[in-house]
Amino acid sequence: MRHYEVVLLVRPDRSDQLTAMLKRYQDLVEKNNGNIHRLEDIGRLQLAYNIQDMHKAHYVLINIECDDQTLSEIESSFKLNDSIIRHLIVRMNKAETEPSVIFSENNKEKKRTMDRDNKVIERKNESQLIEKVAETKKDKEMESKSESDLDETEIEESEEQNKDALGEKE
């Protein structure tokens, strides 16, 4: 058995069917005593040029070990499947099991995007917290102001009472 690396470009509007499609190819390889060493769903990426009026495609990378008959079955199924825009099969000297460079780079980009989104959410939460603190301070100021107004009125009332009391004594 020989080692092969298969790259698939799938129509982006058919990405939801991808897992079932990959499962069929895995079953086909394993049914014929082959092995799948690596299966990477890289995701949707920009194409270098338009293919069938599409500017993006869903990339999949598969490293398999199988015989020629299985490979020809897989390749014919790629040609018959209208969800697959392009495919490439390359014979390899050995099995590749480590994550590919493009997969790693794409995951780093996804992680950066997620980190950026998380920071935006944190900033929103911080601004909401700051607004709540500011509202609380305003409320406390208003309470203390109203209390001081009450204190002043109480003082004025007690002064009037003192004057009245002094006026009665005279």
C-alpha positions as CSV (number, residue, x, y, z in Angstrom):
1,M,0.0,0.0,0.0
2,R,1.1,3.5,-0.8
3,H,0.7,6.8,1.0
4,Y,-1.3,9.7,-0.6
5,E,-2.2,13.2,0.3
6,V,-5.6,14.3,-0.9
7,V,-6.7,18.0,-1.0
8,L,-10.3,18.8,-1.6
9,L,-11.9,22.1,-2.4
10,V,-15.6,21.9,-1.6
11,R,-18.3,24.4,-2.6
12,P,-18.8,26.8,0.4
13,D,-22.6,26.4,0.2
14,R,-22.3,22.7,0.7
15,S,-20.1,22.8,3.8
16,D,-22.9,21.4,5.9
17,Q,-22.7,18.1,3.9
18,L,-19.0,17.9,4.5
19,T,-19.0,15.6,7.5
20,A,-21.2,13.0,5.8
21,M,-19.0,13.2,2.6
22,L,-15.8,12.7,4.6
23,K,-17.4,9.8,6.5
24,R,-18.2,8.0,3.2
25,Y,-14.6,8.4,2.0
26,Q,-13.2,7.2,5.4
27,D,-15.5,4.1,5.2
28,L,-14.4,3.4,1.6
29,V,-10.7,3.5,2.6
30,E,-11.1,1.5,5.8
31,K,-13.4,-1.1,4.0
32,N,-10.5,-1.8,1.6
33,N,-8.0,-2.3,4.4
34,G,-6.5,1.2,4.1
35,N,-5.6,3.7,6.8
36,I,-6.3,7.4,7.3
37,H,-3.4,9.0,9.0
38,R,-4.5,12.6,9.0
39,L,-7.9,14.4,8.3
40,E,-7.9,18.1,8.6
41,D,-10.9,20.3,8.0
42,I,-9.1,23.6,7.3
43,G,-12.2,25.7,6.7
44,R,-13.3,28.3,4.3
45,L,-10.5,30.2,2.6
46,Q,-10.2,32.7,-0.2
47,L,-9.3,31.2,-3.6
48,A,-6.3,32.6,-5.5
49,Y,-8.7,32.9,-8.5
50,N,-12.4,32.3,-9.2
51,I,-13.4,28.7,-9.9
52,Q,-16.9,28.2,-11.2
53,D,-17.7,31.8,-10.2
54,M,-16.8,31.2,-6.6
55,H,-14.2,33.2,-4.7
56,K,-14.1,31.0,-1.6
57,A,-14.0,27.3,-0.9
58,H,-13.9,24.9,2.0
59,Y,-10.5,23.2,2.2
60,V,-10.0,19.6,3.4
61,L,-6.7,17.7,3.7
62,I,-6.6,13.9,4.0
63,N,-3.5,11.7,4.3
64,I,-4.4,8.1,3.5
65,E,-2.7,4.8,2.9
66,C,-4.4,2.5,0.4
67,D,-4.0,0.4,-2.8
68,D,-4.4,1.6,-6.3
69,Q,-7.9,0.2,-6.7
70,T,-9.2,2.1,-3.7
71,L,-7.5,5.3,-4.9
72,S,-9.2,5.0,-8.3
73,E,-12.6,4.5,-6.6
74,I,-12.0,7.6,-4.5
75,E,-10.9,9.6,-7.4
76,S,-13.9,8.6,-9.5
77,S,-16.3,9.5,-6.6
78,F,-14.6,13.0,-6.5
79,K,-15.3,13.5,-10.1
80,L,-18.9,12.4,-9.8
81,N,-19.5,14.6,-6.7
82,D,-20.7,18.1,-7.8
83,S,-19.9,19.5,-4.3
84,I,-16.2,19.1,-5.0
85,I,-14.8,22.0,-7.1
86,R,-11.3,20.6,-7.3
87,H,-9.2,17.8,-6.0
88,L,-5.5,16.9,-5.9
89,I,-4.0,13.6,-5.1
90,V,-0.2,13.4,-4.5
91,R,1.8,10.3,-3.8
92,M,3.9,10.6,-0.6
93,N,6.9,8.7,0.5
94,K,5.7,8.3,4.1
95,A,2.6,8.9,6.2
96,E,2.1,12.5,7.4
97,T,0.5,12.6,10.8
98,E,1.5,16.1,12.1
99,P,-0.8,19.1,11.6
100,S,-0.2,20.8,8.3
101,V,1.2,24.3,8.1
102,I,-2.0,25.7,6.5
103,F,-4.1,24.1,9.2
104,S,-1.9,25.5,12.0
105,E,-1.9,29.0,10.4
106,N,-5.6,28.9,9.9
107,N,-6.1,27.9,13.6
108,K,-3.8,30.7,14.7
109,E,-5.9,33.2,12.7
110,K,-9.1,31.7,14.2
111,K,-7.6,32.0,17.7
112,R,-6.6,35.6,17.1
113,T,-10.1,36.4,15.9
114,M,-11.6,34.7,18.9
115,D,-9.2,36.6,21.2
116,R,-10.1,39.9,19.5
117,D,-13.8,39.1,19.9
118,N,-13.3,38.3,23.5
119,K,-11.4,41.5,24.1
120,V,-14.3,43.5,22.5
121,I,-16.8,41.7,24.8
122,E,-14.6,42.4,27.8
123,R,-14.4,46.1,26.8
124,K,-18.2,46.2,26.5
125,N,-18.6,44.6,29.9
126,E,-16.0,47.0,31.4
127,S,-17.9,50.0,29.9
128,Q,-21.2,48.7,31.3
129,L,-19.5,48.3,34.7
130,I,-18.1,51.8,34.5
131,E,-21.6,53.1,33.7
132,K,-23.1,51.3,36.6
133,V,-20.4,52.7,39.0
134,A,-21.0,56.2,37.7
135,E,-24.8,55.7,38.2
136,T,-24.2,54.5,41.7
137,K,-22.0,57.5,42.5
138,K,-24.7,59.8,41.1
139,D,-27.3,58.1,43.2
140,K,-25.1,58.4,46.3
141,E,-24.5,62.1,45.6
142,M,-28.2,62.7,45.1
143,E,-28.9,60.9,48.4
144,S,-26.3,62.9,50.3
145,K,-27.5,66.1,48.7
146,S,-31.1,65.4,49.6
147,E,-29.9,64.5,53.1
148,S,-27.9,67.7,53.4
149,D,-31.0,69.6,52.2
150,L,-33.0,67.9,54.9
151,D,-30.4,68.7,57.4
152,E,-30.4,72.4,56.4
153,T,-34.2,72.5,56.6
154,E,-34.1,70.9,60.0
155,I,-31.5,73.4,61.1
156,E,-33.6,76.3,59.7
157,E,-36.7,74.9,61.5
158,S,-34.8,74.5,64.8
159,E,-33.5,78.1,64.4
160,E,-37.0,79.4,63.9
161,Q,-38.2,77.4,66.9
162,N,-35.3,78.9,68.9
163,K,-36.3,82.4,67.7
164,D,-39.9,81.8,68.6
165,A,-38.9,80.5,72.0
166,L,-36.7,83.5,72.5
167,G,-39.5,85.8,71.4
168,E,-41.9,84.3,73.9
169,K,-39.5,84.8,76.7
170,E,-39.2,88.4,76.0
